[in-house]
Amino acid sequence: MRGFDLNNTAIVVGMVVTYIGFATWLTIRYRAKTNSDFNVAARSVPAFIIGVLMMSEFIGAKSTIGAAQTAFEKGAAASWAVLSVAVGFPLFGLLLGRKLYNSGEYTISAAIAKKYGRSTQLTVSVIMIYALLLVNVGYYVGGAASVSTSLHISFAAAAVLTAVISTFYCAVGGLKSTAYVSVLHTAVKYIGVIIVLVVALIMTKGFGPMVAKLPSYYFTWDGKIGASTIIAWAIANVGAIFSTQYIIQAISALKGPSQVRNACYVAGILCVPISFALGIIGVCAKYLFPDMKSLYALPIFLDHMSPWLSGIVTVSLVASVLVGVSSISIGIAALIVRDFYVPMFKPTEEKELRMSRLLAVPIGFLPLLFVFYAPEVLHLSFFTRALRLAISIVAMIGFYLPFFGSNRGATMGLIGATVTTTVWYLLGDPFGIDNIYIALVTPAVVMMTEAAVGYLFGSGLSSNTARQIQGGDAA
C-alpha cells in the first residue's frame, strides 16, 4: 500500500476541513431555536428530506464499513445486510409508521407506554439507550478506521476527532438541522461509494479475474454467510426500523401522517444501489489485498487513488459518521429528557432544550470507552438491531394483539429478551443460532406465558385489555 506524501495528505485534510466547515455553517443556520425544533423539527419537514434522513441514519459508517468488511470475509452476499433495509422501510410505513405518528409522541417508549404503562415505558427507554450507545460504538469504529487511513493519524486520534465534531453537531443543531444537512451528507456519501466502486473495479480489471481466483462462494447469493443469517439480518433490520428511537423521531418531524409512507418509500429506494456497491467493494478488496485486516476493506482504496478523489471519499465517510452519530445522540437525549428528566422536574421548554444540549456531551464521548474492544463491526451492528427487534415485538403485540399484552408481561418480556440476547451474543451464538432469533422469540413467549398464567390463576385480564373489552373495541 502506497502512502501519500505531505502535500497530498494536506489536500485530503484541507478538503475534509472545508467540508466540515461548510456543514458546520449549515448546522448553525438551521440550528434548533426551540425545544420543538430540537426534538421534532417543529413537525415541518417534507417527506423526501425525512426519507433521506432515515436512510442516512440506518446506512451509516458502521453499515458501509461493516458490509464491505463482511464481504471481504464471506462474499458479496454481505449486500443483504443493507438490501434487507430496503424492505423494512416500506413495511414500517404500511404497518406501524402512521400509528406511531398519530400517537403524538416522539419517543418509542412514550408511544408504547400508551398501550402498557409507565414501567414498560422506562424499560423500553433503558433498553433503547443501551442499544443506541452500542450503535454509536460501531459508528466510531467504522469512522475512525476510515479517517485514520486517509488522514494518516492514529485510530485513537481519529475516534476522538469523530466524537468532538459529532457532539458539537448534536448539541447545536438538533433534529431540524440534522434533517436538512443529511441531504448534503447523503449526496456526498453516494458519490464517495461510487468512486470507490469504480476504482476497485479498475484495479481488479473487472469481475473476470476475481471470479477465476476467489472461491466460488464469494459470488453466490448466500456466500459463506448462510441463509439462516441472511434471514436473521432481514428480521433484525425490519424490527429495528419499527422501533428505533431516531426513526420514530424522524417521522414525528413530518408535516402530517399522510407523508409517513412516502418518506419510507424514499428511504427504501435509496438503500438498494449502495447495498450492491458495498458487497462488490469488499470482494474486490479480498482479491487485491487478501492478507490485510478486513476492517479496512473499503478504506484501503483511499491510498490507491489520486489525492483529490481520496479527499472526496474521505469526506463521504466523514459525512456518514456525522449524520449517523448526531441522529443517534439526539435520540438518546430525547429518551433521557422525555422519560426521566421531564416527569421528575417538570421543566419549562427552555430548560428542557438546555438539558438536551448538555446531554450531548456525555452521550457523544461515552462510546469512546468501548471502541477499542468492539468486535467485528457488522456483527455488533446486528446485535444492536436484535435488541431493538425485541421492542418491536412488544409494540406490535400492543397495537395488534392487545389481549396478550399487559404492563407486567411487556416489562418482563423486554428484560428477558435483553438478558438472553446479550448472553447469547457474548457466547458467540451457540449451536449456530443467531442472537436475532433469541430477540425475536423471547418477548412473545414471555408475554403470552404471563397472560396464560394470569388467566389460569385468576388474576384476570390486564388493565389495558379490560379497558379495550369494556369500551375501546366495542366502540
N, C-alpha and C positions, 0 to 999 in steps of 0.2 A: 504493500500500500504506500503510495507516494504521499508526501506531506506538502502542504503549501508553504511557500516562503513568507517572509514577514509582510511583503506588500500585498500578496494575495489574501493572507489572513486579515489584513487591515480592510480590504474590500468587503469581505464577508461580515466582519464586525461592524463596519460602517453601515451596511445595508440593514443589519439587524437593529442597530441603534436607531437608524432613521425610521424604520417601521414601528418600533416600539414607541418612538416619539410621536409619530402620527396617530397611532392607536390610542395613546395617552390623551392627545388633544381631543379625539373623538369621544373618549370616555368622559372627559371633563365637560365637554359640550353637552352631552346627553345625560349627565350625572343626575342621580336621584335628588330631588329637592324636597320631597315629602316621603312619608312612610309608605304611602300607596305606590309612589314611583319605585321605591326600593324593592318592594315585595311583589307587586303585580303590575308594574309599569302603568299604573292608573287605568288598567283594562282598556288600552288604546292602541294596541299593536296589530297590524294586519296579519292575515293568516300566513302569507308567504314568508314574512320575517320570522314568525314563530316556528314555521316548518324548518327553516334553515337553522334556527337556534337549536331545536330539538335534535336535528341530525348532527350538528356540530358537537353538542354535548355528549351524544351517545357514541359518536365515531371520532374520538379524540386521539391524543398521542398514545395512550395505552392500547387502543384498538389498532391503530395503524402500525405502531412498532410491534405490538404483540402478534398481530395477524401475520406480518412478514416473518417474525421470529419463528412462529409455529410452522409456516410454510417451508422455511429453511430446514426444519427438523422432520416434518411429516408430510409435506407435499402441498400442492396447490389447493387441495380440499380445505385448507385453512380459510379460504374465502368464505366458507359457510359461517364463520364466526361473525362476519359483518353482513353477509347476504340475508341471513335469517332476520336481521333487524328490519329489513325492508318489508317483511311480512308482519312483523309485530306492530308497527305504527298504524297501518290501516285497520288491523283488528282492534287496536286500542280505540281508534276513532269510532268504530262501529259499535263496540260493546260497552265501553266504560267512560270514554272521554267526556261525553256530554253530561252523564250522570254526575261526575266529579265537578264539572264546571257549574252545573246547576245547584250543587250543594252550597255554593257561595264561599267555600273555604279554599285557601291557597296552600294548605299543608295536607298531605295524605293522612296524617294522624288525626287531624281535626275532622276530616271528612268521614273517616272510619268511626270516629267517636260518636257520630250521629246515629250509627247503627248499633254500636256496642256499649259505649260508655267511657268514663274517664280513665279507668285502669288500662283498658285496651289502648286508648289514645297514648298514654305515657309509654306503654310497652312498644308500640309501633314507632314512636318518636325515638326512643333509645336505640332500637334495632336499626332504624334508618340512619341515625347519626353514626353508629358503629360501621355500617356498610359504606356510607359515603366517605368517611375518613379513610377507609381502605381503598376506595376508588381513587382518592387523591394520591395515595401512596403509589398506585400504579401509574398515574399521570406523571408524578415526579420522576419515577424510574425511567419511563419512556422518554420524557422530555430531557432529562439530564443526559441520557445516552446520546441523544441527537445533538444537543447543544455542546456537550464536551467534545464530541468528534469534530464538529465543524469549527468551533472556536478555539480548539486545542487548549482547553483548560481541564482541570481535574473533574471527575464525576461529582465529587462533593461540592466543589465551587459552582458547578452547573445546577445542582439541585437547590442550593441556597439562592442562586440568582432567580431561578424559577419561582421559589417561594416569595421572594421580595416583590417581584413585579406583579405576580398574581394577587397577592394580598392587597397591594395598592389598588388594583383594578376593582376588586370586590368591595373594599372599604369606600371608595369614592363613587363608583359607578352605580351599583345596584342593578336590578333586573332590566330596567328600561334601557340603560346604557349598554348592558351586555347583549340585549336582543339586537339592537341596531349595529353594534360593532361586529357581531357574529357574522353578518353578511360579508363584511370585508375579510374576516378571518377564514370563512369557508371558501370564498373565491380563491384566496391565496393558497389554501390547503390543497384544493383541487389541482391548481396549476403545479404545485410542488410535486404531488404524487405522479402526475402525468410526465413531468420532466424526468423523475427517477425511473419510471417505467420505460421511457424511450431510451434513455442512456443505458439501462440494464440490457435491453434487447439488442441494442447496437453492439455492446460489449460481448454478448453471447453469440452474435451473428444469427439471431433468430431462434426459433424453437427447435429446429432440426438437431443441432449439436447437443442440446440439453436432453432431448428425447433419447438420443443414441447413447449418452454416457450415464445418465442418472437411472436409479431403479425405477421400474415401471409405475410403482405406487405414487410417485411424485405427480403423475398426470391422470390418476383415476378420480372418480367423484368423491370417494371417501378416504383416499390416501392411506396413511398409516394411523389415521385418527379413529376410524371406525364409525359405523352407522349409529351405534349407541351414543357416542359422544356428540356427534352432529345433531342428533335428535335432542339431546340434553341441552346443547347450545341454543337450539331454537326455542325450547321450552323456557330456558332461563332468560333469553332476550325478550320474549313476549311477556313473561311475568315481570321482569324488571321494568319494562316500559309501562306496564299497567300500574305500577306502584311507586316508581322512583320520585322522590320529592321534587327534583328540579324539572321533571316532565310535567308534574301537576302544577307547579308554579308557572311554568311556561304557558300552558293552555289557559291559566287564570288571567293572563295578560291580554288575551284576545278580546275583541270588541263585543263578541256575543257567542252564544253556544252554537249557532249555525256554522261558525267558522272552524270548529274543532276538527271535523273530518277533513276539510280542505288542508289544514295545517299538517295533519297526519299523513295525507297523501303526498304532500311535498317532501316531507321528511323521508318517507319510504322510498320514493323515486330517487332521491339524491344518494341513497346508500348503495344502489346497485352497481354503478360503474366503478366506484372506488373499491368495492369488495373484490372484484376480479383483478384489478390492478395490483392490490396488495399481495394476493396469492402468487401472481406471476413474479413480482419483485423478489419475494422470498426464495422461490425456486431458482431464479437467476443467480442470486447470491450464493446459494448452495453449489451451483455449477462452477462459479468463478472463484469462490473463496471457501472451499469445503472444510477447512480446518479452523476457521475463525469462530469466535464466540457468537452464538446465534442471536443474541440481543442486538447485534449491530448489523443484522441482515438488510435493513433499509439505510441506516446512516453510513454504511461502508461506501456507498456510491457517491457520497459528497466529496470524497477525496479523489474521485476519478472523473471529475467534470471541471469545466472552467470555473474560476472563482465567482463569476457573475451568476452562472447557473447554480453553483453551490450556495451562493448567497440567497437566491430566491427560494431554494428548497429549505434552507435553514430557517428563513423567515416563515415558510409554511408550517414547519414543525413547531416553531415558537407560537404561531397563531393557534395551532391545535391545542397546545398546552394552556394558553391564556384563556380561551373561551371555555374549555372544559373545567379547569380548576376554579375559575371565577364563578361559573354557574353552580358548581357543587358547593363551594363555600357559602354562596348566597343561600342555597337550600338548607345547609346545616344551620346557618344563623337564623333563618326563618323558623325552623323547628324549635330551636332553643328559646327564641323570643316568644313565639306564639304559644308553645305548650308549657313553658316553665316560668319565664320572666313576667309575661302579662298576667296570668292568673294569680301570681304571688304578689306583685307590686302594683298592678293596675295603673301603669304609667300613662302619661299623655303621649300623643303621637310623636311629639318632638323627642321625648325621652326614649321612646321605642325605636325611633330611627337612629338615635345616638348609640343605643346599645347594640343594634345590628351592625353598625360600623365598627364599634370597638371589638366585637366578637370576631371580626375578620382577621385580626392579628393572631390570636392563639390558634384559630382554625387553620390559617394559612401555614403556620410553622410546625404544628404538631406532627404532620406526616413525615417531616424530616427525620424524626427519631427512628423511623422504620424503613426508610428507603434502602438502607444497606443490607437489610435482612429479607427483602422481598424476593419471593421465588419467581419462577417463570411468569412473565407479565400477563399473558393471556389467561393462564390458569387462575391467577389471582383475580383477574377481571371477572371471570365467570363465577368464582366463589362469591364475590360481592353481589352478583346478579342472582345467585341462588338465595342469598339472604333476603333480597327484595322480592323474589318469587314467592316466598312464604307469606309475605304481606299481601301480595296479590290474591293468593288463595283465600285468605281471610276476607279481603274486600269483596271478592266475587261471591263468596258464600253469604256475606251480609246483604249484598244487593239482590242476589238471585235465589238463594236458598235460606231465607231468614229463619225458618223453623229449626235449622240445625245450628243457629248462631246465638250464643249467649255471651255476655261480657266475660264471665269466668272461663268459658270454653275457648273464646278467642285469645284471651291473655295466656292461658295455659298452652294453647297451640303454638302461639308465636314464640314463647320462651322455649318450649320443647324443640321447635324447629331450629331456632338459633343455636341451641346447645348441640343437638345431634348433627347439624350440618357442619358446624365448626369442628367438632371432634372428628367427623368423617373426613373432612378436608385435611386436617393435621395428620391423620393416619395414612394419608395418601390414597384415599378412595379404595378401601379394601374390596376384594372379590370382583374388582373391575366395575363396581357400581359407582357412578359419578355422584358427587355430593348434591348435584342439582336434583336428582331423583329423591334424595332424602328430604330436601326442602319442599319438594312438590307433594309428597305423601304425608309427612308428619303433621302439619296443621289440620288437614282434613280428617285424618284418623283420630287425632286428639279431640277435635271439636265434636265429631259425631259420637265418639265414645262418651264424652261428657254429657251430651244430650240424652243418649240412651240410658246411662246410669241415673241421671236425674229423673227421667221418666219412670224407670223401674222402681226406684226407691222413694218415689212420691214427692220429690222436691218440686215437681210441677214444671210448667213451661218457663222459659226465660222471660224476663220482664219485657224485652223488646218483642218477642214472639207473641206474648199475650196481648200487647198493645195492638199488634197488627191484626190478630184474630178479632179483637173487640171493635176495632174501628178502621184501621188503615186499609186492610184488604177488602173489607166489606164495602167500603166506600168506592 
